[in-house]
């Protein structure tokens, strides 16, 4: 992937935007648990957050990269051959 090509830029932007959305989702869930339910996201009592705190932003970043690549028409499943 060349970062200077349109598909490379779209993939990179999708990766960054998707990661940011993932972090925002985790923060919203944390706020909900803290203020509405009165609990912390650290359920096991060790102070370490659950794996979802890392997995959600990574998954959203990957989904964002895939969407960015597909929007430019050069993704693996875009339908264009050649």
PyMOL commands that set and color helices and strands:
alter all, ss='L'
color gray80, all
select helices_A, chain A and resi 6-36+52-71
alter helices_A, ss='H'
color red, helices_A
deselect
rebuild
show_as cartoon
